Amino acid sequence: MSPSLRKSDRKPKSNTVIRSGSTSRIIGEGELADLIRQFDWGKTPLGPVETWSDTLVTTVNLLLASRHPMFLWWGPDLIQFYNDGYRPSIRADKHPAAVGQRGIECWPEIWPIIGPQIDAVMSRGESTWNTNQLVPINRNGKLEEVYWTYSYSPVRDKDGAVQGTLVVCSETTEQVLSERRLRSLLAINVDSTLQSQLSEEQSVLPIAQSLVKNLEGNPSDIPFAALYLLPQGEIVQATLTESTGPISDPAKWPLLAVARAQTPLLLKDLGERFGELRCEPWPEPISLAYLIPLRISGSINAVLVLGISPCLPFDDRYQTYFQLVAHRIESLLRSESHALELARAAKRFSSLAQADPFGMVIGDLSGKLKYVNPAFLRTLGYSEAEVDSGKVRWDNLTPPEYAAADARAVEQLRTSGRCDVYEKAYIAKDGRRIPILVGASLIESSEDDLEVAAYLTDLTPLRTAQEELRKANENLEKKVAERTAELESEVLDRKRAELSLRELTGRLLRTQDEERRHMARELHDHAGQTLIALGLNLFELQNAAKEKDSSIVNLAAQGQQLSDELSREIRTLSYLLHPPLLDEAGLISALSWYVDGFAQRSKIQVDLELPQNLGRLPRELELVIFRVVQESLTNVHRHSGSLSARIHLVRTESFVQFEISDRGKGVPPEKQRRMSTAKAGVGVRGMEERVRQFEGTLQIVSNSEGTKVVVTLPLKPVAADGIAESK
């Protein structure tokens, strides 16, 4: 507070001139003594020091010799003198220009306060005394709140006339601020009315509001204050002091950033954020605010916003005061939040215990019961008053045969704080034994008073239900056995029927194939030979009529042509019914012949992909493959609209798999279902029956991009009748 006089400080302002040399009339050591000796007093109304009156010289020397802060106004112009003790209070804003300066020129900001007091001394010789008087002066570059305890006394000459005013003073700013801030800290308390209503309010918000309202008693240090709660990252405005004005918008404060950083923040741009802020008691605008994070509970943080007085330096003492305010509010909120959580926990416990359908008991290991819930009372038939009277205890509720089980439970509680769940019985008020399932744990760890919470379930309904369930199970098992026997009989009958149907289907398919083979042979052998004979006759007829009648020749030629076409059609039909190549040359030749003919008749390009090492398969298996390919290509021609098809066949040691695919419009699902439920031997159902006879699988995959028929047939020994043996 008392910086040494620098060389720059020794340079007076424009109306001050330092001259070399000094006069022996000014006695004293220190900065002010040197300054007064070197000052050019000839340019002031006082004149050179040599011309000063003895009273002035004596008073100045008295002032310079004192270590107590002293100030002197002299003469009608109130020319100023002060000593080194006063120097720390005047600061560089006025020092050293104040030496030799007129009072009203040096102190325009406080002249309305001190001017009348000086006038009373100079004109009437009246002394004054002021304690902790607010006299705000310009220092540190602004008007600053400064307090003084001072006296104004007249300085008289030898004739008794008042020539000057001597000020003996002490700056008490720190004392006044400390006392004021201490009072404001002590005023931060929770309203007792709110504390009594805490369990009903179920919120710390009213507590926070009351705490911030306490800060309104110190507007000089805290021109405005705001508290924002941040539960789960949200922002809830808890409260504002009355003099907050436009600062109520939380979006204009960096609240979340301060809460995350957990570090106080000094904001220096309030003017840019809110415009010009003015709060009582100072007319100067407020430009600074201090944001302090508070940690109230695990889920709630808060930020306290405090305005900074425009008339005080925000020094370490000021900052410490704000920290104490924040700590006080944080501690009270944390305490009330903890009390609130306890109240909520107590209410939750009471609600749960009252609504719990299971019995709950709290007691000590000596046998005393301290709390029982309604379910416990209902189970045993006792009243709450009987429990409170001490008549109902652990030991008189338990039959003797469970003493050993209870002793084990107590030992577990003492060693581990909990016991295993076990079954026992309690004696009800009416003497009945109630079977229960019980578990317990310690809720107090004090060796002198171990409290135990026990949870028990009445097993009577369970025992009753178990007996009813046992009887029901016996009846059910009897009915299940009877029904199982019936179902086994039905299943056996169905299996027999399915086996018979399968055998019948196989015989039907074999009969159809044999009939086709027979019809093909008949068409080829008889109808074919007849047509050949007819052709020969028509040829002879044509030769015989060449020289007799040209019309007969033409008719005979036409008849012979029709006979040839019919012969080709019968031969093709015969091959389609049963291609002789299938028996003679095998599957590859038969499929190649059929695919070529199909492509010519349908104009559908078919790619046939067969392995070179396919070899011969069992006769009936080759027939199945041929018939499935034949039926699939027929469906492609009739329904798909595809211009191409593909047949791909592979053979392994254990199975043959082949695939017929097209690029047509696909088969709708509903139509696929209708096809699969058709009569045996017709369409898809017929193919499925053929494949199933050999324990194979047939899968149809169809969508808008085409249809694919995939058939897998196992390779295994066949029976003498050509049908694959069943597993």
VOGU-3710 file (C-alpha; in Angstrom, 3 decimals, decimal comma):
1> mspslrksdr> 0,000/0,000/0,000  3,016/2,362/0,339  5,012/2,245/-2,891  8,317/4,092/-2,803  8,527/7,356/-4,690  9,837/6,727/-8,172  11,711/9,309/-10,194  8,666/9,787/-12,345  6,588/10,385/-9,192  8,880/13,231/-8,162
11> kpksntvirs> 8,025/15,191/-11,262  5,175/17,566/-10,386  2,410/18,395/-12,797  2,469/21,503/-14,969  1,768/23,867/-12,045  4,587/22,381/-9,963  8,252/23,308/-10,323  11,087/21,708/-8,369  13,975/24,032/-7,753  17,406/23,122/-6,537
21> gstsriigeg> 18,449/23,854/-3,032  16,411/23,801/0,175  15,705/25,890/3,168  16,658/24,973/6,686  13,199/26,032/7,881  11,696/22,705/6,638  12,948/19,986/8,925  12,347/16,278/8,402  13,317/13,212/6,423  11,422/11,273/3,812
31> eladlirqfd> 9,857/11,720/0,442  7,387/14,450/1,368  9,999/16,492/3,286  12,274/16,445/0,245  9,394/17,305/-2,054  8,293/20,268/0,075  11,863/21,594/0,356  12,390/21,365/-3,411  8,971/22,748/-4,366  8,908/26,231/-5,959
41> wgktplgpve> 6,593/27,878/-3,468  7,250/31,268/-4,983  4,663/30,501/-7,650  1,956/29,846/-5,065  0,020/32,341/-2,952  2,177/31,285/0,015  5,378/32,627/-1,494  8,887/31,322/-0,753  9,442/29,307/2,385  11,568/32,167/3,801
51> twsdtlvttv> 8,441/34,328/3,912  6,221/31,787/5,651  4,930/32,545/9,089  6,376/30,710/12,026  2,966/29,059/12,592  2,944/27,590/9,072  6,546/26,401/9,343  5,914/24,883/12,745  2,743/23,141/11,568  4,422/21,776/8,421
61> nlllasrhpm> 7,390/20,500/10,449  4,970/18,930/12,961  3,128/17,222/10,104  6,337/15,906/8,523  7,655/14,605/11,853  4,517/12,504/12,525  4,154/8,935/11,247  0,401/9,172/11,573  -1,389/10,224/8,363  -1,836/14,012/8,473
71> flwwgpdliq> -2,985/16,622/5,969  -2,949/20,431/6,053  -4,937/23,059/4,148  -3,459/26,548/4,575  -4,668/29,987/3,851  -7,714/31,245/1,978  -6,692/29,176/-1,087  -6,373/26,042/1,048  -2,915/25,159/-0,225  -2,180/21,484/0,565
81> fyndgyrpsi> 0,516/19,709/2,586  0,617/16,039/3,687  3,156/13,655/5,152  4,578/10,251/4,347  1,937/8,568/6,527  -0,784/9,934/4,247  1,052/9,040/1,054  -0,261/5,374/0,685  -3,873/6,567/0,726  -3,578/9,229/-1,941
91> radkhpaavg> -2,017/6,928/-4,574  -0,417/7,989/-7,838  -3,646/9,499/-9,179  -3,006/12,694/-7,148  0,524/12,373/-5,844  2,833/14,337/-6,103  0,705/17,019/-7,789  -1,372/17,426/-4,597  1,572/19,130/-2,830  1,053/22,902/-3,080
101> qrgiecwpei> -2,248/22,444/-4,997  -5,504/24,196/-4,026  -7,903/21,869/-2,214  -10,883/22,315/-4,522  -8,685/21,614/-7,538  -7,309/18,426/-5,985  -10,544/17,028/-4,552  -13,447/17,978/-6,844  -15,121/14,550/-6,402  -15,446/14,906/-2,578
111> wpiigpqida> -15,598/18,665/-2,159  -19,362/18,572/-1,580  -18,590/16,399/1,471  -15,460/17,987/2,923  -15,904/21,561/1,697  -18,549/22,506/4,317  -16,491/20,856/7,054  -13,358/22,837/6,056  -15,393/26,009/5,850  -16,669/25,440/9,401
121> vmsrgestwn> -13,084/25,162/10,601  -11,724/28,133/8,640  -14,586/30,528/9,260  -15,773/29,583/12,709  -12,907/27,575/14,184  -15,157/24,532/14,712  -13,424/21,183/15,008  -15,016/18,052/13,496  -14,738/14,331/14,148  -15,873/11,568/11,742
131> tnqlvpinrn> -15,653/7,819/12,229  -15,582/5,414/9,263  -16,908/8,142/7,010  -17,439/7,230/3,338  -15,367/9,643/1,290  -15,037/8,131/-2,220  -11,993/9,476/-4,038  -10,473/9,018/-7,470  -7,637/6,560/-7,245  -6,437/3,644/-9,266
141> gkleevywty> -8,021/5,313/-12,243  -11,632/5,409/-10,988  -13,856/6,682/-8,235  -13,186/4,311/-5,372  -15,154/3,512/-2,241  -12,888/4,759/0,595  -13,633/5,102/4,323  -11,888/7,395/6,805  -11,825/8,166/10,486  -10,606/11,758/10,695
151> syspvrdkdg> -10,716/15,058/12,588  -10,557/18,619/11,201  -8,869/21,058/13,603  -8,135/24,807/13,225  -4,523/26,013/13,121  -4,300/29,498/14,660  -1,550/32,114/14,523  -0,194/33,944/17,532  -3,127/36,322/17,430  -5,640/33,443/17,522
161> avqgtlvvcs> -6,796/33,829/13,945  -7,511/30,602/12,050  -4,964/30,225/9,272  -5,410/26,570/8,253  -7,127/23,233/8,756  -5,139/20,301/10,101  -6,431/16,827/9,309  -5,441/13,871/11,456  -6,848/10,784/9,764  -6,735/7,026/9,257
171> etteqvlser> -8,068/5,154/6,251  -10,441/2,475/7,571  -11,569/1,054/4,241  -10,295/-2,442/4,923  -11,855/-2,484/8,374  -15,230/-1,277/7,106  -15,221/-3,705/4,190  -14,198/-6,627/6,405  -16,943/-5,905/8,945  -19,529/-5,381/6,206
181> rlrsllainv> -18,558/-8,586/4,428  -18,525/-10,545/7,655  -22,069/-9,351/8,407  -23,220/-10,376/4,952  -21,613/-13,815/5,344  -23,309/-14,332/8,698  -26,621/-13,302/7,127  -26,514/-16,191/4,644  -28,744/-18,742/6,332  -31,592/-21,040/5,445
191> dstlqsqlse> -35,038/-19,856/6,417  -36,272/-22,089/9,240  -39,742/-22,129/7,662  -38,301/-23,595/4,483  -36,350/-26,176/6,463  -39,537/-27,392/8,115  -41,214/-27,656/4,724  -38,262/-29,371/3,030  -39,745/-32,843/2,984  -42,928/-31,463/1,459
201> eqsvlpiaqs> -41,219/-29,242/-1,101  -38,975/-32,059/-2,340  -36,623/-29,525/-3,974  -33,581/-27,396/-3,116  -34,900/-24,624/-5,359  -36,673/-22,609/-2,616  -33,616/-23,008/-0,372  -31,383/-21,636/-3,137  -33,749/-18,728/-3,653  -33,733/-17,788/0,024
211> lvknlegnps> -29,918/-17,955/0,196  -29,396/-15,603/-2,743  -32,005/-13,193/-1,365  -29,741/-12,817/1,686  -27,118/-11,198/-0,543  -29,392/-8,229/-1,182  -28,254/-6,850/2,180  -24,808/-5,980/0,776  -25,331/-4,210/-2,577  -22,075/-2,274/-2,145
221> dipfaalyll> -19,991/-5,448/-2,516  -22,546/-7,476/-4,512  -24,507/-5,146/-6,767  -26,302/-8,171/-8,253  -26,296/-11,942/-7,817  -27,809/-14,905/-9,606  -27,754/-18,623/-8,930  -28,321/-21,238/-11,612  -28,831/-24,933/-10,851  -27,550/-27,402/-13,423
231> pqgeivqatl> -29,206/-30,787/-12,828  -28,134/-33,359/-15,449  -26,558/-30,658/-17,645  -29,764/-28,588/-17,818  -29,999/-24,984/-16,616  -32,582/-24,016/-13,996  -32,637/-20,407/-12,835  -32,787/-20,674/-9,069  -33,066/-17,010/-8,166  -31,946/-13,445/-8,848
241> testgpisdp> -31,446/-10,478/-6,557  -33,786/-7,549/-7,099  -31,226/-5,406/-8,907  -30,457/-7,818/-11,732  -32,216/-6,186/-14,677  -31,230/-7,706/-18,015  -28,823/-10,325/-16,634  -31,594/-12,881/-16,094  -31,017/-14,580/-19,459  -28,920/-17,711/-18,655
251> akwpllavar> -27,922/-18,086/-22,307  -25,728/-14,991/-22,011  -23,599/-16,535/-19,269  -21,000/-19,307/-19,900  -22,613/-21,450/-17,206  -21,986/-24,925/-18,621  -18,350/-24,121/-19,390  -17,741/-22,929/-15,810  -19,519/-25,994/-14,389  -17,451/-28,363/-16,528
261> aqtplllkdl> -14,156/-26,625/-15,741  -14,974/-26,298/-12,009  -12,885/-23,121/-11,994  -14,062/-19,568/-11,183  -14,229/-17,192/-14,136  -13,836/-13,399/-14,175  -15,954/-11,860/-16,932  -14,857/-8,424/-18,132  -17,293/-7,849/-20,991  -20,622/-7,216/-19,267
271> gerfgelrce> -21,124/-4,102/-21,356  -20,967/-6,123/-24,563  -23,228/-8,840/-23,168  -25,921/-6,763/-21,483  -25,353/-3,128/-22,348  -24,868/-0,533/-19,628  -25,583/-2,033/-16,180  -26,183/0,263/-13,219  -27,127/-0,912/-9,727  -27,573/0,792/-6,411
281> pwpepislay> -25,801/2,324/-4,569  -23,274/3,400/-7,246  -24,155/5,387/-10,352  -21,140/4,027/-12,258  -21,811/1,174/-14,763  -20,803/-2,350/-13,763  -18,360/-4,018/-16,112  -17,156/-7,077/-14,157  -18,768/-10,259/-12,824  -17,369/-13,334/-11,091
291> liplrisgsi> -18,757/-16,811/-11,870  -18,090/-19,517/-9,271  -18,979/-23,210/-9,778  -20,716/-25,004/-6,916  -20,953/-28,750/-6,403  -24,143/-29,502/-4,508  -24,626/-33,230/-5,003  -23,696/-36,004/-7,376  -26,441/-35,060/-9,853  -26,709/-31,296/-9,288
301> navlvlgisp> -24,103/-28,641/-9,962  -24,641/-24,910/-9,792  -23,017/-21,652/-10,841  -23,133/-18,525/-8,684  -22,919/-15,226/-10,594  -21,787/-12,214/-8,553  -21,563/-8,651/-9,798  -18,424/-6,701/-8,848  -18,643/-3,169/-7,478  -17,469/-0,507/-9,946
311> clpfddryqt> -16,021/1,446/-6,997  -13,733/-1,187/-5,520  -10,620/-2,905/-6,873  -11,198/-6,636/-7,381  -8,187/-7,564/-5,274  -7,343/-10,733/-3,334  -9,517/-9,696/-0,376  -12,517/-9,072/-2,611  -12,000/-12,381/-4,403  -11,605/-14,231/-1,078
321> yfqlvahrie> -14,883/-12,708/0,111  -16,661/-14,006/-3,005  -15,120/-17,430/-2,446  -16,407/-17,444/1,131  -19,890/-16,451/-0,056  -19,856/-19,248/-2,611  -18,528/-21,756/-0,084  -21,213/-20,738/2,416  -24,008/-21,130/-0,143  -22,516/-24,373/-1,437
331> sllrseshal> -22,232/-25,830/2,069  -25,793/-24,898/2,980  -27,194/-26,188/-0,294  -25,186/-29,386/0,014  -26,402/-29,854/3,574  -30,007/-29,175/2,628  -29,691/-31,399/-0,433  -28,386/-34,162/1,798  -31,246/-33,577/4,224  -33,659/-33,639/1,312
341> elaraakrfs> -32,221/-36,936/0,083  -32,559/-38,336/3,593  -36,160/-37,138/3,730  -36,858/-38,661/0,335  -35,131/-41,876/1,342  -37,157/-42,020/4,547  -40,360/-41,420/2,617  -39,426/-44,020/0,009  -38,533/-46,497/2,729  -41,810/-45,857/4,524
351> slaqadpfgm> -43,812/-46,181/1,304  -42,011/-49,357/0,271  -42,257/-50,894/3,707  -45,956/-50,090/3,987  -46,715/-51,446/0,509  -44,350/-54,412/0,693  -46,359/-57,661/0,565  -43,505/-59,389/2,384  -42,817/-58,986/6,060  -40,022/-56,638/7,110
361> vigdlsgklk> -38,603/-56,297/10,617  -35,869/-54,155/12,160  -34,492/-55,141/15,544  -31,368/-55,930/17,499  -29,636/-59,214/18,221  -30,958/-59,269/21,765  -34,469/-59,961/20,470  -36,056/-56,501/20,603  -38,157/-55,441/17,601  -37,893/-51,756/16,690
371> yvnpaflrtl> -39,958/-51,676/13,500  -42,352/-54,026/11,757  -44,341/-53,387/8,597  -48,054/-54,141/8,098  -47,359/-57,364/6,194  -45,525/-58,778/9,226  -48,402/-57,846/11,522  -50,955/-59,413/9,176  -48,931/-62,617/8,930  -48,669/-63,190/12,685
381> gyseaevdsg> -51,851/-61,443/13,825  -50,226/-58,933/16,209  -50,970/-55,199/16,470  -48,433/-52,398/16,208  -49,150/-51,461/19,830  -48,231/-54,960/20,987  -44,927/-54,723/19,162  -44,218/-51,233/20,580  -44,930/-52,481/24,108  -42,070/-54,990/23,794
391> kvrwdnltpp> -44,263/-58,071/24,244  -43,368/-59,385/20,811  -39,705/-60,395/20,477  -37,536/-62,509/18,182  -37,007/-65,180/20,802  -40,665/-65,713/21,779  -41,754/-65,889/18,135  -39,463/-68,796/17,181  -40,163/-72,451/18,103  -37,292/-74,135/19,995
401> eyaaadarav> -36,366/-76,500/17,170  -35,131/-73,557/15,066  -32,705/-72,248/17,704  -29,699/-73,817/15,995  -30,627/-72,310/12,602  -31,078/-68,894/14,225  -27,700/-69,208/15,982  -25,979/-69,909/12,649  -27,701/-66,881/11,147  -26,559/-64,640/14,020
411> eqlrtsgrcd> -22,971/-65,856/13,640  -23,071/-65,094/9,901  -24,436/-61,621/10,654  -21,612/-60,908/13,087  -18,882/-62,106/10,731  -20,099/-61,011/7,280  -22,967/-58,613/7,907  -25,579/-60,882/6,285  -26,950/-64,386/6,571  -28,079/-67,000/4,084
421> vyekayiakd> -31,788/-67,261/3,378  -33,276/-70,198/5,294  -36,629/-71,689/6,199  -38,086/-71,685/9,670  -41,410/-71,040/11,400  -42,941/-68,314/13,579  -45,648/-68,781/16,164  -48,647/-66,562/15,371  -50,719/-64,845/18,017  -53,391/-67,550/17,754
431> grripilvga> -50,770/-70,289/18,237  -50,510/-71,426/14,631  -47,085/-72,191/13,207  -46,467/-70,074/10,142  -43,789/-71,464/7,794  -41,579/-68,630/6,555  -38,520/-67,974/4,421  -36,240/-65,437/6,125  -33,052/-63,506/5,298  -31,305/-60,714/7,206
441> sliesseddl> -28,478/-58,194/7,044  -26,872/-55,672/9,407  -27,799/-52,021/8,984  -25,690/-50,702/11,878  -22,013/-51,575/12,399  -21,644/-50,340/15,973  -20,535/-53,151/18,265  -22,719/-51,793/21,062  -25,948/-51,626/19,092  -26,121/-53,956/16,099
451> evaayltdlt> -29,356/-53,418/14,192  -30,629/-56,129/11,872  -33,107/-55,846/9,022  -34,916/-59,098/8,315  -37,163/-59,902/5,370  -39,579/-62,785/5,587  -42,105/-64,433/3,331  -45,103/-66,405/4,522  -44,763/-69,829/2,909  -48,319/-70,920/3,776
461> plrtaqeelr> -49,747/-69,992/0,357  -46,748/-71,673/-1,264  -47,221/-74,856/0,750  -50,925/-74,867/-0,107  -50,172/-74,219/-3,752  -47,515/-76,942/-3,761  -50,001/-79,483/-2,398  -52,615/-78,441/-4,917  -49,990/-78,549/-7,636  -48,941/-82,045/-6,558
471> kanenlekkv> -52,499/-83,273/-6,791  -52,992/-81,507/-10,095  -49,772/-83,040/-11,413  -50,913/-86,498/-10,434  -54,231/-86,014/-12,236  -52,475/-84,449/-15,203  -49,913/-87,212/-15,450  -52,725/-89,749/-15,415  -54,584/-87,916/-18,174  -51,352/-87,391/-20,131
481> aertaelese> -50,601/-91,102/-19,932  -54,061/-91,944/-21,184  -53,926/-89,372/-23,942  -50,388/-90,418/-24,863  -51,537/-93,959/-25,358  -54,365/-92,699/-27,566  -52,006/-90,487/-29,562  -49,459/-93,257/-29,950  -52,197/-95,428/-31,365  -53,317/-92,623/-33,671
491> vldrkraels> -49,745/-91,922/-34,738  -49,166/-95,585/-35,437  -52,334/-95,710/-37,520  -51,265/-92,556/-39,378  -47,813/-93,945/-40,007  -49,353/-97,088/-41,380  -51,706/-95,023/-43,534  -48,848/-92,817/-44,728  -46,743/-95,864/-45,499  -49,638/-97,411/-47,379
501> lreltgrllr> -50,246/-94,150/-49,212  -46,600/-93,861/-50,044  -46,523/-97,404/-51,348  -49,707/-96,771/-53,290  -48,288/-93,565/-54,734  -45,132/-95,385/-55,738  -47,098/-98,121/-57,404  -49,273/-95,517/-59,134  -46,237/-93,676/-60,466  -44,636/-96,925/-61,607
511> tqdeerrhma> -47,889/-97,946/-63,214  -48,072/-94,608/-65,014  -44,512/-94,987/-66,252  -45,151/-98,553/-67,375  -48,320/-97,446/-69,108  -46,421/-94,683/-70,863  -43,736/-97,163/-71,900  -46,415/-99,528/-73,171  -48,253/-96,771/-75,040  -45,008/-95,549/-76,572
521> relhdhagqt> -44,160/-99,061/-77,735  -47,660/-99,583/-79,145  -47,551/-96,283/-80,988  -44,112/-97,037/-82,318  -44,685/-100,649/-83,255  -48,286/-100,777/-84,460  -49,352/-97,278/-85,398  -45,951/-96,580/-86,927  -45,989/-99,719/-89,058  -49,555/-99,033/-90,173
531> lialglnlfe> -48,610/-95,545/-91,253  -45,604/-96,898/-93,141  -47,848/-99,349/-94,998  -50,292/-96,552/-95,697  -47,473/-94,493/-97,145  -46,377/-97,316/-99,410  -49,922/-97,804/-100,664  -50,291/-94,143/-101,371  -47,006/-94,213/-103,243  -48,213/-97,148/-105,396
541> lqnaakekds> -51,486/-95,363/-105,923  -49,650/-92,292/-107,059  -47,590/-94,313/-109,569  -50,620/-96,142/-110,870  -52,565/-92,964/-111,505  -49,820/-91,010/-113,182  -51,108/-91,710/-116,703  -54,828/-91,818/-115,912  -55,954/-88,965/-113,681  -53,791/-86,110/-112,408
551> sivnlaaqgq> -56,263/-85,252/-109,622  -55,858/-88,700/-108,107  -52,116/-88,253/-108,298  -52,378/-84,985/-106,386  -54,635/-86,450/-103,736  -52,365/-89,411/-103,329  -49,339/-87,098/-102,947  -51,132/-85,035/-100,332  -52,182/-88,143/-98,467  -48,652/-89,466/-98,491
561> qlsdelsrei> -47,382/-86,101/-97,089  -49,963/-86,177/-94,295  -49,032/-89,773/-93,566  -45,365/-88,819/-93,224  -46,192/-85,914/-90,837  -48,464/-88,126/-88,763  -45,722/-90,721/-88,588  -43,263/-88,107/-87,288  -45,775/-86,826/-84,718  -46,518/-90,331/-83,464
571> rtlsyllhpp> -42,799/-91,055/-83,220  -42,246/-87,821/-81,245  -45,230/-88,558/-78,988  -43,907/-92,051/-78,429  -40,503/-90,687/-77,405  -42,084/-88,124/-75,120  -44,147/-90,786/-73,415  -41,056/-92,858/-72,839  -37,875/-92,109/-74,760  -36,162/-95,358/-75,782
581> lldeaglisa> -32,820/-93,581/-75,438  -33,369/-93,458/-71,663  -33,302/-97,247/-71,463  -30,755/-97,800/-74,203  -28,168/-94,990/-73,917  -28,866/-93,430/-70,519  -29,775/-90,082/-69,041  -27,301/-87,895/-70,939  -28,543/-88,997/-74,399  -32,203/-88,831/-73,381
591> lswyvdgfaq> -31,888/-85,331/-71,888  -29,875/-84,063/-74,863  -32,473/-85,402/-77,298  -35,370/-83,974/-75,265  -33,779/-80,534/-74,774  -33,037/-80,178/-78,488  -36,592/-81,077/-79,411  -38,038/-78,810/-76,724  -35,923/-75,858/-77,964  -37,148/-76,401/-81,529
601> rskiqvdlel> -40,792/-76,692/-80,538  -40,861/-73,850/-77,937  -38,230/-71,492/-79,380  -36,729/-71,316/-75,844  -32,963/-71,549/-75,639  -31,935/-74,185/-73,085  -28,396/-74,565/-71,718  -27,759/-78,167/-70,658  -24,808/-78,588/-68,287  -24,054/-82,270/-67,525
611> pqnlgrlpre> -20,863/-83,776/-66,082  -18,815/-85,855/-68,468  -18,392/-88,598/-65,875  -22,058/-88,852/-64,991  -22,255/-92,485/-66,076  -25,361/-94,596/-65,674  -27,671/-94,223/-62,718  -30,298/-96,660/-61,457  -33,021/-96,996/-64,063  -35,808/-95,542/-61,907
621> lelvifrvvq> -33,566/-92,697/-60,712  -32,824/-91,693/-64,310  -36,528/-91,785/-65,032  -37,255/-89,474/-62,055  -34,667/-86,959/-63,228  -35,996/-87,074/-66,771  -39,625/-86,593/-65,668  -38,763/-83,670/-63,345  -36,787/-81,972/-66,135  -39,621/-82,643/-68,578
631> esltnvhrhs> -42,269/-81,207/-66,209  -40,115/-78,210/-65,277  -39,405/-77,226/-68,895  -43,104/-77,641/-69,703  -43,895/-75,155/-66,870  -41,237/-72,756/-68,181  -42,878/-72,866/-71,617  -46,449/-72,514/-70,356  -46,126/-70,044/-67,457  -42,817/-68,181/-67,178
641> gslsarihlv> -42,618/-66,191/-70,398  -38,849/-66,703/-70,272  -36,808/-66,890/-73,489  -34,115/-69,061/-71,936  -33,629/-71,818/-69,396  -30,707/-73,613/-67,781  -30,266/-77,204/-66,594  -27,288/-77,907/-64,348  -26,588/-81,370/-62,891  -23,825/-82,560/-60,539
651> rtesfvqfei> -23,070/-86,000/-59,129  -21,119/-86,944/-56,013  -20,559/-90,259/-54,300  -23,586/-89,728/-52,082  -26,107/-87,709/-54,084  -27,201/-86,288/-57,434  -28,347/-82,681/-57,540  -29,802/-80,873/-60,502  -31,280/-77,417/-61,012  -33,706/-76,073/-63,640
661> sdrgkgvppe> -33,883/-72,258/-63,756  -35,422/-69,586/-65,986  -35,518/-65,785/-66,181  -39,269/-65,419/-66,353  -41,841/-63,526/-64,343  -41,825/-66,013/-61,468  -44,631/-67,887/-59,740  -46,731/-66,015/-57,141  -46,627/-67,572/-53,642  -50,353/-68,289/-53,649
671> kqrrmstaka> -50,065/-70,146/-56,932  -47,099/-72,120/-55,595  -49,289/-73,261/-52,695  -52,075/-74,291/-55,058  -49,584/-76,185/-57,234  -48,138/-78,037/-54,235  -51,605/-79,173/-53,071  -52,673/-80,584/-56,468  -53,393/-84,266/-56,970  -50,532/-86,748/-57,105
681> gvgvrgmeer> -48,926/-87,075/-60,485  -50,043/-83,609/-61,626  -47,557/-80,728/-61,911  -45,431/-79,801/-58,902  -47,204/-82,268/-56,631  -46,313/-85,074/-59,032  -42,657/-84,040/-59,078  -42,604/-83,930/-55,255  -44,075/-87,425/-55,055  -41,506/-88,810/-57,488
691> vrqfegtlqi> -38,634/-87,230/-55,579  -40,021/-88,315/-52,197  -40,100/-91,942/-53,358  -36,310/-91,764/-53,393  -36,129/-89,788/-50,092  -34,965/-86,752/-52,000  -35,870/-83,085/-51,670  -37,452/-80,677/-54,110  -37,262/-76,930/-53,541  -38,838/-74,191/-55,640
701> vsnsegtkvv> -37,462/-70,648/-55,316  -39,389/-68,066/-57,307  -39,388/-64,271/-57,456  -39,721/-61,491/-60,010  -36,333/-62,409/-61,532  -37,285/-66,006/-62,340  -37,898/-69,477/-60,951  -35,453/-72,143/-59,802  -36,252/-75,804/-59,143  -33,576/-77,599/-57,129
711> vtlplkpvaa> -33,736/-81,391/-56,634  -31,384/-83,478/-54,516  -31,526/-87,307/-54,742  -29,422/-89,579/-52,519  -27,460/-92,383/-54,146  -27,945/-95,689/-52,350  -28,808/-99,301/-53,090  -32,165/-99,871/-54,694  -34,605/-102,673/-54,149  -35,462/-105,303/-56,709
721> dgiaesk> -38,530/-103,366/-57,780  -36,406/-100,326/-58,643  -37,556/-98,218/-55,669  -34,873/-96,903/-53,320  -34,748/-98,747/-50,039  -35,985/-96,766/-47,035  -33,707/-95,960/-44,175
//
